[in-house]
Amino acid sequence: MRSNRGQFNFAWIFAIIVGGAILFLAIYGALQVGDTQRFKSDTEVAKSIAILTDPLQAGFSEGSFGKIGFQQETRINNFCFDDDFGKNEISVATRSDVGEEWNLAGGATSIHNKYLFSPERGSGEEFYVFSKPFEFPYKIADLIFMTSESYCFINAPEEISDEITGLNIENIEVENCTDLDVNVCFGSGSDCDVTVYGACMSGCDTVYDEGTVEKYGVQMKYVGNLMYGAIFSDKLVYDCNVRRLMYRAAKISEGFSKKTDIMDARGCNTNLKADLIFWGGSTINASSDNLIGLRQMADVMNKKNERELCGVW
């Protein structure tokens, strides 16, 4: 009896060990299958974000607004690369129910022809996206801004308030703000998370046509609609996209320089070729620190182009 009981106990222990191992392998296999499916799904979502932002590009309008929603909290990673025309790399990760806080991100989607300003890592169930054109002095590209946070613009000038209300940007308030909003102060204020300092002295619609955005102790120079990029993105993403835009500005100037030769050959002379060549050399390696100085050159070129009988742009 004692021997049988010992055999029974050993068989029982052996069954538990083997059963536990089988259960572990089954769970591990299920998790692996789940991770594979999640990776594929998150990869497709990143591709969809790239496609969904197509209609939001401003084109000939003054801007557009839209929303991207998810069924669960989602992290969108935006990594910027500034070699030549550069790119934004978008990847998506979902919140994990076990273990690590976030699942591994799916495959990244490269976006070469857009300039996406956002935090490097932003999370939420709903993301707000809007676009504004960037002219410097000619049209360079449409800027796309994406964030999951809500903002309060404090003491914003009328022109900027009208832009926000005109585009019906739902996550930016100019009045009736809440304690949960990120406070963006124009000029000065109390309890400011972000402060915009205007510096434009002449040829401006507002003093905020150029200036500096200070955010959590970090400063970013801006001109025009790049102000929104500095407000909504991290400095790394902002500086990278600005370098990409300046490179693009230089390459567009090369095309315009060739256009002046064609115009001259057809009897529609222009005096902008030398300016365009100099402008291309000034912008091709420019950074955000050079923006305010370059804006003065851009304004001079634009006025000269407007005076021409045959404008280059």
Contacts in CASP RR format, 6 or more apart in sequence:
PFRMAT RR
TARGET T0000
AUTHOR 0000-0000-0000
METHOD contacts of the structure
MODEL  1
MRSNRGQFNFAWIFAIIVGGAILFLAIYGALQVGDTQRFKSDTEVAKSIA
ILTDPLQAGFSEGSFGKIGFQQETRINNFCFDDDFGKNEISVATRSDVGE
EWNLAGGATSIHNKYLFSPERGSGEEFYVFSKPFEFPYKIADLIFMTSES
YCFINAPEEISDEITGLNIENIEVENCTDLDVNVCFGSGSDCDVTVYGAC
MSGCDTVYDEGTVEKYGVQMKYVGNLMYGAIFSDKLVYDCNVRRLMYRAA
KISEGFSKKTDIMDARGCNTNLKADLIFWGGSTINASSDNLIGLRQMADV
MNKKNERELCGVW
35 103 0 8 1.000
35 104 0 8 1.000
38 94 0 8 1.000
38 103 0 8 1.000
38 106 0 8 1.000
39 104 0 8 1.000
39 106 0 8 1.000
39 107 0 8 1.000
42 91 0 8 1.000
42 92 0 8 1.000
42 93 0 8 1.000
42 94 0 8 1.000
42 103 0 8 1.000
42 105 0 8 1.000
42 106 0 8 1.000
42 107 0 8 1.000
43 91 0 8 1.000
43 92 0 8 1.000
43 106 0 8 1.000
43 107 0 8 1.000
43 109 0 8 1.000
45 70 0 8 1.000
45 74 0 8 1.000
45 92 0 8 1.000
46 90 0 8 1.000
46 91 0 8 1.000
46 92 0 8 1.000
46 106 0 8 1.000
46 107 0 8 1.000
46 108 0 8 1.000
46 109 0 8 1.000
47 109 0 8 1.000
49 68 0 8 1.000
49 76 0 8 1.000
49 90 0 8 1.000
49 92 0 8 1.000
49 109 0 8 1.000
50 90 0 8 1.000
50 109 0 8 1.000
50 111 0 8 1.000
50 114 0 8 1.000
52 68 0 8 1.000
52 129 0 8 1.000
53 114 0 8 1.000
53 116 0 8 1.000
53 129 0 8 1.000
53 131 0 8 1.000
53 144 0 8 1.000
53 146 0 8 1.000
55 64 0 8 1.000
56 64 0 8 1.000
56 65 0 8 1.000
56 66 0 8 1.000
56 129 0 8 1.000
56 130 0 8 1.000
56 131 0 8 1.000
56 144 0 8 1.000
57 64 0 8 1.000
57 114 0 8 1.000
57 131 0 8 1.000
57 142 0 8 1.000
57 144 0 8 1.000
58 64 0 8 1.000
58 131 0 8 1.000
58 132 0 8 1.000
58 133 0 8 1.000
58 142 0 8 1.000
59 133 0 8 1.000
59 142 0 8 1.000
62 132 0 8 1.000
62 133 0 8 1.000
62 163 0 8 1.000
62 167 0 8 1.000
63 130 0 8 1.000
63 131 0 8 1.000
63 132 0 8 1.000
63 133 0 8 1.000
63 142 0 8 1.000
63 167 0 8 1.000
64 130 0 8 1.000
64 131 0 8 1.000
64 167 0 8 1.000
65 128 0 8 1.000
65 129 0 8 1.000
65 130 0 8 1.000
65 167 0 8 1.000
65 168 0 8 1.000
65 169 0 8 1.000
65 170 0 8 1.000
66 128 0 8 1.000
66 129 0 8 1.000
66 130 0 8 1.000
67 126 0 8 1.000
67 127 0 8 1.000
67 128 0 8 1.000
67 129 0 8 1.000
67 170 0 8 1.000
68 126 0 8 1.000
68 127 0 8 1.000
68 129 0 8 1.000
68 146 0 8 1.000
69 125 0 8 1.000
69 126 0 8 1.000
69 127 0 8 1.000
70 124 0 8 1.000
70 125 0 8 1.000
70 126 0 8 1.000
71 125 0 8 1.000
72 94 0 8 1.000
72 95 0 8 1.000
72 125 0 8 1.000
73 94 0 8 1.000
73 95 0 8 1.000
73 123 0 8 1.000
73 124 0 8 1.000
73 125 0 8 1.000
74 92 0 8 1.000
74 93 0 8 1.000
74 94 0 8 1.000
74 95 0 8 1.000
74 123 0 8 1.000
74 124 0 8 1.000
74 125 0 8 1.000
75 92 0 8 1.000
75 93 0 8 1.000
75 94 0 8 1.000
75 95 0 8 1.000
75 102 0 8 1.000
75 105 0 8 1.000
75 121 0 8 1.000
75 122 0 8 1.000
75 123 0 8 1.000
75 124 0 8 1.000
76 90 0 8 1.000
76 91 0 8 1.000
76 92 0 8 1.000
76 118 0 8 1.000
76 121 0 8 1.000
76 122 0 8 1.000
76 123 0 8 1.000
76 127 0 8 1.000
76 146 0 8 1.000
77 89 0 8 1.000
77 90 0 8 1.000
77 91 0 8 1.000
77 92 0 8 1.000
77 93 0 8 1.000
77 105 0 8 1.000
77 108 0 8 1.000
77 120 0 8 1.000
77 121 0 8 1.000
77 122 0 8 1.000
78 88 0 8 1.000
78 89 0 8 1.000
78 90 0 8 1.000
78 116 0 8 1.000
78 118 0 8 1.000
78 119 0 8 1.000
78 120 0 8 1.000
78 121 0 8 1.000
78 122 0 8 1.000
78 146 0 8 1.000
78 233 0 8 1.000
78 237 0 8 1.000
79 88 0 8 1.000
79 89 0 8 1.000
79 91 0 8 1.000
79 108 0 8 1.000
79 120 0 8 1.000
80 86 0 8 1.000
80 87 0 8 1.000
80 88 0 8 1.000
80 89 0 8 1.000
80 236 0 8 1.000
80 237 0 8 1.000
80 240 0 8 1.000
80 241 0 8 1.000
80 244 0 8 1.000
81 87 0 8 1.000
81 88 0 8 1.000
81 89 0 8 1.000
81 240 0 8 1.000
82 240 0 8 1.000
82 241 0 8 1.000
82 243 0 8 1.000
82 244 0 8 1.000
82 247 0 8 1.000
84 247 0 8 1.000
85 112 0 8 1.000
85 244 0 8 1.000
85 247 0 8 1.000
85 248 0 8 1.000
85 251 0 8 1.000
86 112 0 8 1.000
86 244 0 8 1.000
86 247 0 8 1.000
87 110 0 8 1.000
87 111 0 8 1.000
87 112 0 8 1.000
88 110 0 8 1.000
88 111 0 8 1.000
88 114 0 8 1.000
88 115 0 8 1.000
88 116 0 8 1.000
88 241 0 8 1.000
89 108 0 8 1.000
89 109 0 8 1.000
89 110 0 8 1.000
89 111 0 8 1.000
90 108 0 8 1.000
90 109 0 8 1.000
90 111 0 8 1.000
90 116 0 8 1.000
91 105 0 8 1.000
91 106 0 8 1.000
91 107 0 8 1.000
91 108 0 8 1.000
91 109 0 8 1.000
92 105 0 8 1.000
92 106 0 8 1.000
93 102 0 8 1.000
93 103 0 8 1.000
93 104 0 8 1.000
93 105 0 8 1.000
93 106 0 8 1.000
94 102 0 8 1.000
94 103 0 8 1.000
95 101 0 8 1.000
95 102 0 8 1.000
95 103 0 8 1.000
95 123 0 8 1.000
96 102 0 8 1.000
96 103 0 8 1.000
114 141 0 8 1.000
114 142 0 8 1.000
114 144 0 8 1.000
115 134 0 8 1.000
115 141 0 8 1.000
115 142 0 8 1.000
115 143 0 8 1.000
115 144 0 8 1.000
115 241 0 8 1.000
115 244 0 8 1.000
115 245 0 8 1.000
116 144 0 8 1.000
116 146 0 8 1.000
116 237 0 8 1.000
116 241 0 8 1.000
117 143 0 8 1.000
117 144 0 8 1.000
117 145 0 8 1.000
117 146 0 8 1.000
117 228 0 8 1.000
117 229 0 8 1.000
117 232 0 8 1.000
117 233 0 8 1.000
117 237 0 8 1.000
117 238 0 8 1.000
117 241 0 8 1.000
118 145 0 8 1.000
118 146 0 8 1.000
118 147 0 8 1.000
118 232 0 8 1.000
118 233 0 8 1.000
118 237 0 8 1.000
119 147 0 8 1.000
119 232 0 8 1.000
119 233 0 8 1.000
119 234 0 8 1.000
119 237 0 8 1.000
120 234 0 8 1.000
120 236 0 8 1.000
120 237 0 8 1.000
122 147 0 8 1.000
122 148 0 8 1.000
123 148 0 8 1.000
124 148 0 8 1.000
125 148 0 8 1.000
126 148 0 8 1.000
127 146 0 8 1.000
127 147 0 8 1.000
127 148 0 8 1.000
128 146 0 8 1.000
128 147 0 8 1.000
128 148 0 8 1.000
128 169 0 8 1.000
128 170 0 8 1.000
128 171 0 8 1.000
129 144 0 8 1.000
129 145 0 8 1.000
129 146 0 8 1.000
130 144 0 8 1.000
130 145 0 8 1.000
130 167 0 8 1.000
130 169 0 8 1.000
131 142 0 8 1.000
131 143 0 8 1.000
131 144 0 8 1.000
131 145 0 8 1.000
132 142 0 8 1.000
132 143 0 8 1.000
132 145 0 8 1.000
132 225 0 8 1.000
132 228 0 8 1.000
133 139 0 8 1.000
133 141 0 8 1.000
133 142 0 8 1.000
133 143 0 8 1.000
133 225 0 8 1.000
134 140 0 8 1.000
134 141 0 8 1.000
134 142 0 8 1.000
134 143 0 8 1.000
134 224 0 8 1.000
134 225 0 8 1.000
134 226 0 8 1.000
134 245 0 8 1.000
136 223 0 8 1.000
136 245 0 8 1.000
136 249 0 8 1.000
136 294 0 8 1.000
136 295 0 8 1.000
136 298 0 8 1.000
137 298 0 8 1.000
137 299 0 8 1.000
137 301 0 8 1.000
137 302 0 8 1.000
137 305 0 8 1.000
137 313 0 8 1.000
138 252 0 8 1.000
138 256 0 8 1.000
138 302 0 8 1.000
138 312 0 8 1.000
138 313 0 8 1.000
139 313 0 8 1.000
140 245 0 8 1.000
140 248 0 8 1.000
140 249 0 8 1.000
140 252 0 8 1.000
141 245 0 8 1.000
141 248 0 8 1.000
143 225 0 8 1.000
143 226 0 8 1.000
143 228 0 8 1.000
143 229 0 8 1.000
143 241 0 8 1.000
145 228 0 8 1.000
145 229 0 8 1.000
145 232 0 8 1.000
145 233 0 8 1.000
146 232 0 8 1.000
147 171 0 8 1.000
147 232 0 8 1.000
149 171 0 8 1.000
149 182 0 8 1.000
150 171 0 8 1.000
150 172 0 8 1.000
150 173 0 8 1.000
150 178 0 8 1.000
150 180 0 8 1.000
150 181 0 8 1.000
150 182 0 8 1.000
151 171 0 8 1.000
151 172 0 8 1.000
151 173 0 8 1.000
151 181 0 8 1.000
151 182 0 8 1.000
151 183 0 8 1.000
151 184 0 8 1.000
151 231 0 8 1.000
152 172 0 8 1.000
152 173 0 8 1.000
152 174 0 8 1.000
152 177 0 8 1.000
152 178 0 8 1.000
152 181 0 8 1.000
152 182 0 8 1.000
152 183 0 8 1.000
152 184 0 8 1.000
153 160 0 8 1.000
153 161 0 8 1.000
153 164 0 8 1.000
153 172 0 8 1.000
153 173 0 8 1.000
153 174 0 8 1.000
153 184 0 8 1.000
153 186 0 8 1.000
154 177 0 8 1.000
154 183 0 8 1.000
154 184 0 8 1.000
154 185 0 8 1.000
154 186 0 8 1.000
154 189 0 8 1.000
154 192 0 8 1.000
155 185 0 8 1.000
155 186 0 8 1.000
155 187 0 8 1.000
155 188 0 8 1.000
155 189 0 8 1.000
156 164 0 8 1.000
156 174 0 8 1.000
156 184 0 8 1.000
156 186 0 8 1.000
157 186 0 8 1.000
157 206 0 8 1.000
157 207 0 8 1.000
157 208 0 8 1.000
159 205 0 8 1.000
159 206 0 8 1.000
160 186 0 8 1.000
160 206 0 8 1.000
160 208 0 8 1.000
161 174 0 8 1.000
164 172 0 8 1.000
164 174 0 8 1.000
165 174 0 8 1.000
173 181 0 8 1.000
177 183 0 8 1.000
182 193 0 8 1.000
182 194 0 8 1.000
183 191 0 8 1.000
183 192 0 8 1.000
183 193 0 8 1.000
183 194 0 8 1.000
184 192 0 8 1.000
184 193 0 8 1.000
184 194 0 8 1.000
184 195 0 8 1.000
184 196 0 8 1.000
184 231 0 8 1.000
185 192 0 8 1.000
185 194 0 8 1.000
185 195 0 8 1.000
185 196 0 8 1.000
186 195 0 8 1.000
186 196 0 8 1.000
186 198 0 8 1.000
186 208 0 8 1.000
187 195 0 8 1.000
187 196 0 8 1.000
187 197 0 8 1.000
187 198 0 8 1.000
188 195 0 8 1.000
189 195 0 8 1.000
193 215 0 8 1.000
193 216 0 8 1.000
194 213 0 8 1.000
194 214 0 8 1.000
194 215 0 8 1.000
194 231 0 8 1.000
195 213 0 8 1.000
195 214 0 8 1.000
195 215 0 8 1.000
196 208 0 8 1.000
196 211 0 8 1.000
196 212 0 8 1.000
196 213 0 8 1.000
196 214 0 8 1.000
196 227 0 8 1.000
196 231 0 8 1.000
197 211 0 8 1.000
197 212 0 8 1.000
197 213 0 8 1.000
197 214 0 8 1.000
198 207 0 8 1.000
198 208 0 8 1.000
198 209 0 8 1.000
198 210 0 8 1.000
198 211 0 8 1.000
198 212 0 8 1.000
199 207 0 8 1.000
199 210 0 8 1.000
199 211 0 8 1.000
199 212 0 8 1.000
199 292 0 8 1.000
200 206 0 8 1.000
200 207 0 8 1.000
200 208 0 8 1.000
200 209 0 8 1.000
200 210 0 8 1.000
200 211 0 8 1.000
201 207 0 8 1.000
203 209 0 8 1.000
203 299 0 8 1.000
204 210 0 8 1.000
208 227 0 8 1.000
209 223 0 8 1.000
209 224 0 8 1.000
210 222 0 8 1.000
210 223 0 8 1.000
210 224 0 8 1.000
210 291 0 8 1.000
210 292 0 8 1.000
210 295 0 8 1.000
211 221 0 8 1.000
211 222 0 8 1.000
211 223 0 8 1.000
211 227 0 8 1.000
211 292 0 8 1.000
212 219 0 8 1.000
212 220 0 8 1.000
212 221 0 8 1.000
212 222 0 8 1.000
213 219 0 8 1.000
213 220 0 8 1.000
213 222 0 8 1.000
213 227 0 8 1.000
213 230 0 8 1.000
213 231 0 8 1.000
214 220 0 8 1.000
215 230 0 8 1.000
215 231 0 8 1.000
215 235 0 8 1.000
218 235 0 8 1.000
220 230 0 8 1.000
220 235 0 8 1.000
220 238 0 8 1.000
220 239 0 8 1.000
220 288 0 8 1.000
221 288 0 8 1.000
221 289 0 8 1.000
221 291 0 8 1.000
221 292 0 8 1.000
222 229 0 8 1.000
222 230 0 8 1.000
222 288 0 8 1.000
222 291 0 8 1.000
223 291 0 8 1.000
223 292 0 8 1.000
223 294 0 8 1.000
223 295 0 8 1.000
226 242 0 8 1.000
226 288 0 8 1.000
226 291 0 8 1.000
229 238 0 8 1.000
229 241 0 8 1.000
230 238 0 8 1.000
233 241 0 8 1.000
238 288 0 8 1.000
239 287 0 8 1.000
239 288 0 8 1.000
242 287 0 8 1.000
242 288 0 8 1.000
242 291 0 8 1.000
243 286 0 8 1.000
243 287 0 8 1.000
243 288 0 8 1.000
246 283 0 8 1.000
246 284 0 8 1.000
246 285 0 8 1.000
246 286 0 8 1.000
246 287 0 8 1.000
246 290 0 8 1.000
246 294 0 8 1.000
247 283 0 8 1.000
247 284 0 8 1.000
247 285 0 8 1.000
249 279 0 8 1.000
249 280 0 8 1.000
249 283 0 8 1.000
250 279 0 8 1.000
250 280 0 8 1.000
250 281 0 8 1.000
250 283 0 8 1.000
250 284 0 8 1.000
251 284 0 8 1.000
253 276 0 8 1.000
253 277 0 8 1.000
253 279 0 8 1.000
253 280 0 8 1.000
253 283 0 8 1.000
254 276 0 8 1.000
254 280 0 8 1.000
256 272 0 8 1.000
256 276 0 8 1.000
256 312 0 8 1.000
256 313 0 8 1.000
257 273 0 8 1.000
257 276 0 8 1.000
257 277 0 8 1.000
259 312 0 8 1.000
260 270 0 8 1.000
260 272 0 8 1.000
260 273 0 8 1.000
260 276 0 8 1.000
260 312 0 8 1.000
261 273 0 8 1.000
263 269 0 8 1.000
263 270 0 8 1.000
263 310 0 8 1.000
263 312 0 8 1.000
264 270 0 8 1.000
268 309 0 8 1.000
268 310 0 8 1.000
269 310 0 8 1.000
270 308 0 8 1.000
270 310 0 8 1.000
270 311 0 8 1.000
270 312 0 8 1.000
271 304 0 8 1.000
271 308 0 8 1.000
272 301 0 8 1.000
272 304 0 8 1.000
272 305 0 8 1.000
272 308 0 8 1.000
272 311 0 8 1.000
272 312 0 8 1.000
275 300 0 8 1.000
275 301 0 8 1.000
275 304 0 8 1.000
276 301 0 8 1.000
276 312 0 8 1.000
279 297 0 8 1.000
279 298 0 8 1.000
279 301 0 8 1.000
282 290 0 8 1.000
282 294 0 8 1.000
282 297 0 8 1.000
283 294 0 8 1.000
286 294 0 8 1.000
305 311 0 8 1.000
305 312 0 8 1.000
305 313 0 8 1.000
END
